[in-house]
Every structure is written in structure tokens, then in C-alpha cells.
């Protein structure tokens, strides 16, 4: 009787794990998070704050987390091939490289995380001129590995990444709307 009960319990556990794995595999294998803001500045002024990776220290939501992280820059000051690498205790390490640049309307970047985990994502900025402002849409996309897909059964990555994008856009807005000095 105990043996039969133990086998029944194991069978239920195996079935539960199989259902969990099956549900996980039905989740999308990519994620996309987008946020946008209107900035009272010309597209060229906003684009300049995006395209020059050295300016990211003034608005990026990740810079404030560890101001003492080590940074290095390579390639041209802006445009395709410009890159920025970082290494820190809290923010890990990685590299950001401009992969496409169409001033003043579009910028795409390859985001490579090295630590605490290896991951490759894409950041994209789309700037749309409005009558007295610029609409900036910032998106982050990448692969949703099994672990992320499993977590997606119980929550959503959008609010986590979205908070960072919203904070960065608010800081970009503030920087871009400041009078020139």
C-alpha cells in the first residue's frame, strides 16, 4: 500500500512537471518591451544625446545604479561601430554597440551582457517629429530563454524592464529639454 501510494505520488509529480514544461514551451521565445515619451526638443537634439554613447552617463537608468563602474569606449564617437563597455559589481559587465544609425530618426544598438549572465539583446530608438516636440520610442527585445519563459507563467518581464525604460526616457527628456549652455 505504501509502495503504491509512493508510486502514485511520483506519477503525479512527473505529470505536474511535464505540464509545467509543456506550458513553458508554449510561451513566446522572444520578448519585446517598449515605452515612449514626448520631448520638447528637435529630433536632432534628442538624437545627439542617444547617438553619442558618452552622453548616456547623463541619462541612462543603469548608470545611476553604480556610478563608480569602469567604462571604456571604442570606435567612432557616434554612429555605427561606436561602442561602450562597462564592468561593475552591481551592474555586471557588458558592451553596447551601435549597429544602425539613421540621424535623426532611428538608432539601433546591440546589447551584450557578459556578467552575471550571457545574453544578447537589441535596443532601438525611433524618433518621430511632432509640431513642437519629438516622440521617442525606446524598445528592448531579445530571446526569452527557458528560465525566462518559465517565470513568464507567473509574471511578466515588461514591468521590470519597462520601469528602467521609463526612468531613462524621463531623464533623457530632462536632459534634452535643458537650455544649451
Secondary structure per residue as TSV (DSSP state, phi and psi in degrees):
chain	resnum	aa	ss	phi	psi
A	1	X	-	360.0	-45.6
A	2	X	H	-65.1	-38.6
A	3	X	H	-63.3	-43.3
A	4	X	H	-65.3	-39.4
A	5	X	H	-65.1	-42.2
A	6	X	H	-64.4	-43.6
A	7	X	H	-64.2	-38.7
A	8	X	H	-64.1	-41.1
A	9	X	H	-64.9	-43.1
A	10	X	H	-62.9	-42.4
A	11	X	H	-62.6	-41.1
A	12	X	H	-64.8	-42.8
A	13	X	H	-63.8	-43.3
A	14	X	H	-63.0	-42.0
A	15	X	H	-64.8	-41.5
A	16	X	H	-63.0	-43.7
A	17	X	H	-63.5	-41.7
A	18	X	H	-62.7	-41.9
A	19	X	H	-65.0	-43.2
A	20	X	H	-61.4	-45.1
A	21	X	H	-64.0	-44.1
A	22	X	H	-60.8	-45.1
A	23	X	H	-63.8	-40.0
A	24	X	H	-60.6	-42.2
A	25	X	H	-69.8	-15.9
A	26	X	H	-83.5	-12.4
A	27	X	S	-70.4	152.8
A	28	X	-	-58.3	145.6
A	29	X	S	-92.3	5.0
A	30	X	E	-136.8	155.7
A	31	X	E	-124.1	157.3
A	32	X	E	-145.4	125.4
A	33	X	E	-124.0	131.7
A	34	X	E	-134.7	145.4
A	35	X	E	-142.9	156.5
A	36	X	E	-144.0	161.3
A	37	X	E	-150.9	153.4
A	38	X	E	-101.1	130.5
A	39	X	E	-119.0	128.2
A	40	X	S	-78.9	68.3
A	41	X	S	-157.2	159.2
A	42	X	-	-69.3	149.3
A	43	X	H	-52.9	-39.2
A	44	X	H	-62.8	-37.2
A	45	X	H	-69.0	-41.8
A	46	X	H	-67.5	-44.9
A	47	X	H	-58.6	-38.3
A	48	X	H	-59.7	-36.1
A	49	X	H	-73.3	-20.7
A	50	X	H	-90.2	-44.2
A	51	X	H	-73.1	-29.8
A	52	X	B	-90.9	103.9
A	53	X	G	-62.9	-19.7
A	54	X	G	-68.1	-25.8
A	55	X	G	-77.5	-13.5
A	56	X	G	-61.1	-27.7
A	57	X	G	-59.0	-23.0
A	58	X	G	-85.3	-17.1
A	59	X	T	-138.8	-18.5
A	60	X	-	-62.5	134.5
A	61	X	T	-66.8	-19.8
A	62	X	T	-88.2	-21.7
A	63	X	G	-63.4	-39.4
A	64	X	G	-69.5	-21.9
A	65	X	G	-66.3	-31.6
A	66	X	G	-150.9	78.3
A	67	X	T	-58.3	-25.6
A	68	X	T	-87.9	8.3
A	69	X	-	-64.0	155.4
A	70	X	E	-83.0	134.6
A	71	X	E	-126.0	148.2
A	72	X	E	-145.5	149.3
A	73	X	E	-123.6	146.3
A	74	X	E	-143.5	163.5
A	75	X	S	78.3	-164.9
A	76	X	S	-67.5	162.5
A	77	X	S	-61.7	-30.9
A	78	X	B	-152.7	164.6
A	79	X	S	92.4	-178.6
A	80	X	T	-55.7	130.9
A	81	X	T	96.8	-16.8
A	82	X	-	-64.2	136.9
A	83	X	E	-141.3	159.0
A	84	X	E	-140.2	124.3
A	85	X	E	-116.2	149.4
A	86	X	E	-137.6	157.4
A	87	X	E	-151.9	125.9
A	88	X	-	-153.7	174.1
A	89	X	S	-79.4	-47.1
A	90	X	S	-84.0	-36.4
A	91	X	S	-94.3	-0.1
A	92	X	-	70.9	-149.5
A	93	X	E	-140.9	155.0
A	94	X	E	179.1	-169.7
A	95	X	E	-148.7	141.7
A	96	X	E	-121.6	125.9
A	97	X	E	-131.2	132.0
A	98	X	E	-70.7	121.7
A	99	X	E	-104.3	-27.2
A	100	X	E	-145.4	141.3
A	101	X	E	-144.8	121.5
A	102	X	E	-131.6	79.7
A	103	X	T	-61.1	143.8
A	104	X	T	-101.1	33.3
A	105	X	T	-113.8	-22.7
A	106	X	E	-149.5	139.5
A	107	X	E	-142.9	130.8
A	108	X	E	-124.2	141.2
A	109	X	E	-134.8	144.0
A	110	X	E	-93.7	123.3
A	111	X	E	-109.6	114.1
A	112	X	E	-112.9	118.8
A	113	X	E	-93.7	138.0
A	114	X	E	-108.4	-51.5
A	115	X	E	-126.8	143.2
A	116	X	S	-82.5	-5.8
A	117	X	S	-148.6	152.3
A	118	X	-	-83.3	129.3
A	119	X	E	-159.9	147.5
A	120	X	E	-128.0	130.2
A	121	X	E	-134.5	175.1
A	122	X	E	-125.6	135.9
A	123	X	E	-108.1	141.8
A	124	X	E	-139.2	139.0
A	125	X	E	-121.8	128.8
A	126	X	E	-119.9	123.8
A	127	X	E	-110.6	126.1
A	128	X	E	-120.0	121.4
A	129	X	E	-69.9	136.8
A	130	X	-	-115.7	-179.8
A	131	X	S	-59.1	-45.6
A	132	X	S	-130.4	22.1
A	133	X	S	-158.3	-176.4
A	134	X	E	-131.5	129.9
A	135	X	E	-89.2	127.0
A	136	X	E	-114.9	122.9
A	137	X	E	-110.2	124.6
A	138	X	E	-113.0	126.5
A	139	X	E	-126.8	150.1
A	140	X	E	-130.2	130.5
A	141	X	E	-141.9	158.9
A	142	X	E	176.7	-176.5
A	143	X	E	-73.4	143.8
A	144	X	-	-104.6	98.5
A	145	X	-	-69.4	172.1
A	146	X	H	-53.8	-46.2
A	147	X	H	-60.2	-42.6
A	148	X	H	-67.5	-36.9
A	149	X	H	-67.9	-38.0
A	150	X	H	-62.9	-46.6
A	151	X	H	-62.5	-30.7
A	152	X	H	-63.7	-18.8
A	153	X	T	-69.0	-24.8
A	154	X	T	-112.6	-7.9
A	155	X	-	-168.5	-170.4
A	156	X	-	-134.6	139.0
A	157	X	H	-74.0	-21.6
A	158	X	H	-54.5	-49.5
A	159	X	H	-64.0	-33.5
A	160	X	H	-67.3	-53.4
A	161	X	H	-72.7	-37.5
A	162	X	H	-58.1	-37.3
A	163	X	H	-60.8	-41.7
A	164	X	H	-65.4	-43.2
A	165	X	H	-63.6	-42.0
A	166	X	H	-62.3	-44.1
A	167	X	H	-62.8	-45.9
A	168	X	H	-61.6	-43.4
A	169	X	H	-64.7	-38.0
A	170	X	H	-63.3	-41.3
A	171	X	H	-71.6	-36.7
A	172	X	H	-63.7	-40.9
A	173	X	H	-59.7	-49.0
A	174	X	H	-59.9	-46.9
A	175	X	H	-63.2	-44.9
A	176	X	H	-71.4	-26.8
A	177	X	H	-89.6	-8.4
A	178	X	S	-64.7	141.0
A	179	X	-	-63.5	145.4
A	180	X	-	-65.8	143.9
A	181	X	-	-110.1	360.0
